[in-house]
Amino acid sequence: MAALIAASVHNESSRSRHPGAWIVSGPTEEHTGVLAEGPALDLLLASTPGLSLRPATPLERLLGRAAEPGDLP
């Protein structure tokens, strides 16, 4: 939540170029399966080249991260 607020202040807006929540994957373990949205997503994409995006599923939005095989019973 702090990252979202800081990014909103930095961008002077709570709006993003990408509506909704996205799962961000990249070349390093640090950015694999990260859920991001709003201006925090924009800052992440601007600061780290080579990231790929896919829309987050409803389960991933609830979990706050990428879903893993053991998440569903």
N, C-alpha and C positions, 0 to 999 in steps of 0.2 A: 504494500500500500504506500509506503514511503517513497518508493521509486516512482510510482504513478503520480504522486503529488509533486515530487521534485521535477519530473519531466513536464508536468502541466505548467509549473511556474517557469521553467526554462523556456518552454515554447509559447508562453503567455496565452495558452488555450488548453482546454481539456479535450479538444477535438483531434482526430487523427486522420491521416490519409487512408488508413485501412480500417473500415468499420468492423466491429466484432472482435472476438478473441482468436488468436492464431498460435499454432505450435511452430516454434522456430527451431530449425536444425542447422547445424553448421559443421565445419571441418574439425572442430575440437569437442572434447567431452563437455566443456563448460557451457556450450550452447546447444546441446542435444536434448530435445524434448522440453524446451522451456516454453511455458505459456506466457504470452505477452499481449497487451492490448493498449489502445490509446497512444498518447504521446510517448510512453515508455517504449512501445514497439518501434515508433519512428526513430527515436534516439538509438536504439539497439541496431536497427538496420543501417543507420547513418555511420555508426562507429565501427561496425564489423562487416567488412565486405564478404561476399560469398555465402551468405545465409540463405536458406530456402524456407518457404512458408507453406503451410497448409491450414485450412480452417480447423479450429478446435471442435471436437464433438461435444455434445451436451455433457457427457460423462467427464471429459477432460476439463470443461469449464467448472464443473463442480469440484473436481480434484485439485485444480490449479496447476496441473502438470500433464505431460503426455501420459496416456493410458498404457499400462503394461499388461502382459498376459494374465497375471493373477488378480487383477482388479475386479473382475466379475466372477461371482460364485458359480 
